Amino acid sequence: METTNNKNLATFTHLSALSQCCIPFGNYIFPILIWSSNKDKSEFIDFNGKQVLNFQLSMFLYSLVLAIIAIPIILITVFSNIPLDTIINDGDFMRHHLSIENITGIAIVAIVAIFLFVGLKVAEFFLIIYASVKASNGERFQYPLTIPFIK
């Protein structure tokens, strides 16, 4: 049976990952600070801290892969269909050059990658909340699709 203090610290460790909305890299900094200062006090806090960090590192890796897929494809698609002088001099180039006819099949891959990224971020938010609720109840929760970087 976990103490209330351990449950609260584990819950706050999960919720601290949401600081990424306000502070860059807060989703790594705050969970590391909370976990490293309290991991020796309780196995429950140690388990939850590892889960949070592994999940955040996994989300970073998945986001990086999606960005590596999407960004170059979008840039190549846009710049192959629109001359640079048109972008600089023509204020209405979007309507004339970026149409459904000019979108290639490879650009669809980039659009799908962008939607996957948005879905990943929405799922991340709800999984953090769900894990926080589980930790506050004293239950162990393992995030899905998490790569175990820290064992």
C-alpha positions as CSV (number, residue, x, y, z in Angstrom):
1,M,0.0,0.0,0.0
2,E,1.4,3.3,-1.1
3,T,1.3,6.4,1.1
4,T,-0.6,9.5,0.1
5,N,2.6,11.4,-0.3
6,N,4.0,8.8,-2.7
7,K,0.8,8.8,-4.7
8,N,0.9,12.6,-4.9
9,L,4.5,12.7,-6.0
10,A,3.9,10.0,-8.7
11,T,0.8,11.9,-9.9
12,F,2.7,15.2,-10.0
13,T,5.6,13.5,-11.9
14,H,3.1,12.5,-14.7
15,L,1.4,15.9,-14.7
16,S,4.7,17.7,-14.9
17,A,5.1,16.4,-18.4
18,L,2.3,18.7,-19.4
19,S,4.7,21.7,-18.7
20,Q,5.8,21.3,-22.3
21,C,2.9,23.5,-23.2
22,C,4.5,26.5,-21.4
23,I,8.2,25.7,-21.0
24,P,10.3,24.2,-23.7
25,F,11.7,20.8,-22.7
26,G,9.7,21.1,-19.4
27,N,8.3,17.6,-20.2
28,Y,11.9,16.3,-19.5
29,I,13.2,18.8,-17.0
30,F,10.5,18.6,-14.3
31,P,9.9,14.8,-14.4
32,I,13.7,14.3,-14.1
33,L,13.9,16.6,-11.1
34,I,11.0,15.0,-9.3
35,W,12.0,11.5,-10.1
36,S,15.7,11.8,-9.4
37,S,15.1,13.5,-6.0
38,N,12.5,10.9,-4.9
39,K,13.4,7.7,-6.6
40,D,15.2,6.3,-3.6
41,K,12.3,6.9,-1.2
42,S,9.7,4.7,-3.0
43,E,9.6,2.0,-5.6
44,F,6.3,3.4,-6.8
45,I,7.8,6.8,-7.5
46,D,10.7,5.2,-9.2
47,F,8.4,3.1,-11.4
48,N,6.3,6.1,-12.4
49,G,9.3,8.4,-13.0
50,K,10.8,5.9,-15.4
51,Q,7.4,5.5,-17.2
52,V,7.0,9.2,-17.7
53,L,10.6,9.7,-19.0
54,N,10.4,6.6,-21.3
55,F,7.1,7.8,-22.7
56,Q,8.3,11.4,-23.3
57,L,11.5,10.1,-25.0
58,S,9.4,7.8,-27.1
59,M,7.0,10.6,-28.1
60,F,10.1,12.8,-29.0
61,L,11.4,10.0,-31.2
62,Y,8.1,9.4,-32.9
63,S,7.6,13.2,-33.5
64,L,11.1,13.5,-34.9
65,V,10.5,10.6,-37.4
66,L,7.3,12.2,-38.5
67,A,9.0,15.6,-38.9
68,I,11.8,14.1,-40.9
69,I,9.2,12.6,-43.2
70,A,6.8,15.6,-43.5
71,I,8.9,18.7,-43.6
72,P,11.2,17.9,-46.6
73,I,8.3,16.5,-48.6
74,I,6.2,19.6,-48.1
75,L,9.1,21.9,-48.9
76,I,10.0,20.0,-52.1
77,T,6.3,19.9,-53.2
78,V,5.8,23.6,-52.6
79,F,9.0,24.8,-54.2
80,S,8.8,22.4,-57.2
81,N,5.3,23.7,-58.1
82,I,6.0,27.4,-57.5
83,P,8.8,29.5,-58.9
84,L,10.7,31.6,-56.3
85,D,10.0,34.9,-58.1
86,T,6.3,34.2,-58.0
87,I,6.4,33.7,-54.2
88,I,8.3,37.0,-53.8
89,N,6.4,39.2,-56.2
90,D,2.9,37.7,-56.5
91,G,0.7,38.1,-53.4
92,D,-1.9,35.7,-54.7
93,F,0.3,32.7,-55.5
94,M,-1.5,30.4,-53.1
95,R,-4.7,30.4,-55.2
96,H,-3.0,30.0,-58.5
97,H,-0.3,27.5,-57.8
98,L,-1.3,25.4,-54.7
99,S,-4.3,23.4,-55.9
100,I,-5.4,19.8,-55.8
101,E,-4.0,19.2,-59.3
102,N,-0.5,20.2,-58.1
103,I,-0.4,18.0,-55.1
104,T,1.5,14.8,-55.8
105,G,1.1,11.4,-54.2
106,I,4.2,11.9,-52.1
107,A,2.7,15.1,-50.6
108,I,-0.2,13.0,-49.4
109,V,2.4,11.1,-47.3
110,A,3.5,14.4,-45.7
111,I,-0.1,15.4,-45.0
112,V,-0.8,12.0,-43.4
113,A,2.4,12.5,-41.3
114,I,1.1,15.8,-40.1
115,F,-2.2,14.3,-39.1
116,L,-0.4,11.5,-37.3
117,F,1.7,14.1,-35.4
118,V,-1.4,16.0,-34.3
119,G,-3.0,12.7,-33.3
120,L,0.1,11.7,-31.4
121,K,0.0,15.0,-29.4
122,V,-3.7,14.6,-28.6
123,A,-3.1,11.0,-27.5
124,E,-0.1,12.1,-25.4
125,F,-2.2,14.6,-23.5
126,F,-5.0,12.2,-22.7
127,L,-2.5,9.4,-21.8
128,I,-0.7,11.7,-19.3
129,I,-4.0,12.6,-17.7
130,Y,-5.0,8.9,-17.5
131,A,-1.7,7.9,-16.0
132,S,-2.0,10.7,-13.5
133,V,-5.4,9.4,-12.4
134,K,-4.0,5.8,-12.1
135,A,-1.0,7.0,-10.1
136,S,-3.3,9.0,-7.7
137,N,-5.2,5.8,-7.1
138,G,-2.0,3.9,-6.3
139,E,-2.1,1.8,-9.5
140,R,0.8,1.1,-11.8
141,F,0.3,2.2,-15.4
142,Q,2.5,1.5,-18.4
143,Y,2.1,3.9,-21.4
144,P,1.4,2.1,-24.7
145,L,4.0,2.2,-27.5
146,T,6.7,3.2,-25.1
147,I,10.3,2.2,-25.7
148,P,12.0,1.3,-22.4
149,F,15.1,3.6,-22.6
150,I,15.4,3.7,-18.7
151,K,15.0,0.3,-17.1
